[in-house]
Amino acid sequence: MVNIMKKTILCILVFFFLFGCSIKNIDPIIIPTSNFEKTENFVIETHVEKPAKPNYILLDSNFQKTTNTKEIKYFAFTSEEFAKIIALSKSFDSQKDMINELEKLVNIKIEQINTLKEITVLKENLSQHLALLYSNEQNIRSLESRNFQVRQIMDRVFMIIQAGVIIALAIAL
């Protein structure tokens, strides 16, 4: 009966030290990451409709109207047709300049969007690292606390054993 009692107490002490001293690790918080693809630059097609063929007048070497292709030496425009050509030329240049400036503005906006996407990814990475750092710090603190508690228990057990030995020696003498 005493033998069974000793084994039971020994088993209880073994289970106490095995499971009582175990440390629960704190897992880091997993933050979902975002993967953004960069937005491509915007390209505006600079296709501007060509104007209709101008109505020109075919002239020979004497500046007379002709329809014979072998006699054509010069060609001329009426003042209205010439004004249309100049206006089309000016509007084509201004449209081309406007299109180029609009393309630059759109691409600046796209660069801003891409930068914001990169900032978002960097913030998520920072949050993930901070969560990992926090969990590591909590695990270390928990381990140190558990080690302190185990040392206190061991010190008390040794004091009890020493007191028992002193009492046993006092009785024996």
PECORJO-V12241 format. One record per residue. N is the residue number from 0. RES is the residue in one small letter. PHI is phi as a letter, one per 20 degrees, with the letter a starting at -180 (none if undefined). PSI is psi in whole degrees, 0 to 359 (* if undefined). Layout:
N,RES,PHI,PSI + N,RES,PHI,PSI
//
This chain:
0,m,none,318 + 1,v,f,323 + 2,n,f,317 + 3,i,f,321 + 4,m,f,319 + 5,k,f,318 + 6,k,f,321 + 7,t,f,315 + 8,i,f,320 + 9,l,f,317 + 10,c,f,318 + 11,i,f,316 + 12,l,f,319 + 13,v,f,314 + 14,f,f,322 + 15,f,f,314 + 16,f,f,328 + 17,l,f,312 + 18,f,e,337 + 19,g,f,335 + 20,c,e,1 + 21,s,f,148 + 22,i,d,132 + 23,k,e,118 + 24,n,f,143 + 25,i,e,119 + 26,d,f,144 + 27,p,f,150 + 28,i,f,129 + 29,i,e,118 + 30,i,d,126 + 31,p,f,138 + 32,t,e,151 + 33,s,d,136 + 34,n,d,115 + 35,f,d,141 + 36,e,e,142 + 37,k,f,141 + 38,t,f,133 + 39,e,f,154 + 40,n,f,152 + 41,f,e,133 + 42,v,c,123 + 43,i,e,129 + 44,e,f,130 + 45,t,e,36 + 46,h,f,118 + 47,v,d,133 + 48,e,f,136 + 49,k,f,144 + 50,p,f,160 + 51,a,f,153 + 52,k,g,134 + 53,p,f,150 + 54,n,e,105 + 55,y,d,162 + 56,i,d,128 + 57,l,e,132 + 58,l,c,149 + 59,d,e,191 + 60,s,f,341 + 61,n,e,12 + 62,f,m,39 + 63,q,d,147 + 64,k,f,139 + 65,t,b,157 + 66,t,d,352 + 67,n,f,122 + 68,t,f,337 + 69,k,f,337 + 70,e,e,354 + 71,i,f,125 + 72,k,d,325 + 73,y,c,163 + 74,f,c,152 + 75,a,c,162 + 76,f,d,151 + 77,t,f,163 + 78,s,f,326 + 79,e,f,317 + 80,e,f,321 + 81,f,f,321 + 82,a,f,322 + 83,k,f,317 + 84,i,f,317 + 85,i,f,316 + 86,a,f,317 + 87,l,f,320 + 88,s,f,315 + 89,k,f,317 + 90,s,f,325 + 91,f,f,315 + 92,d,f,318 + 93,s,f,322 + 94,q,f,319 + 95,k,f,318 + 96,d,f,317 + 97,m,f,317 + 98,i,f,317 + 99,n,f,319 + 100,e,f,320 + 101,l,f,320 + 102,e,f,319 + 103,k,f,316 + 104,l,f,317 + 105,v,f,319 + 106,n,f,327 + 107,i,f,318 + 108,k,f,320 + 109,i,f,321 + 110,e,f,321 + 111,q,f,317 + 112,i,f,315 + 113,n,f,322 + 114,t,f,318 + 115,l,f,322 + 116,k,f,316 + 117,e,f,320 + 118,i,f,319 + 119,t,f,316 + 120,v,f,318 + 121,l,f,321 + 122,k,f,319 + 123,e,f,319 + 124,n,f,318 + 125,l,f,315 + 126,s,f,319 + 127,q,f,317 + 128,h,f,321 + 129,l,f,321 + 130,a,f,319 + 131,l,f,317 + 132,l,f,317 + 133,y,f,314 + 134,s,f,322 + 135,n,f,317 + 136,e,f,319 + 137,q,f,321 + 138,n,f,318 + 139,i,f,317 + 140,r,f,319 + 141,s,f,318 + 142,l,f,316 + 143,e,f,320 + 144,s,f,315 + 145,r,f,318 + 146,n,f,321 + 147,f,f,316 + 148,q,f,319 + 149,v,f,318 + 150,r,f,318 + 151,q,f,315 + 152,i,f,315 + 153,m,f,319 + 154,d,f,317 + 155,r,f,318 + 156,v,f,315 + 157,f,f,324 + 158,m,f,320 + 159,i,f,317 + 160,i,f,315 + 161,q,f,319 + 162,a,f,319 + 163,g,f,318 + 164,v,f,317 + 165,i,f,317 + 166,i,f,317 + 167,a,f,320 + 168,l,f,320 + 169,a,f,321 + 170,i,f,319 + 171,a,f,328 + 172,l,e,*
//
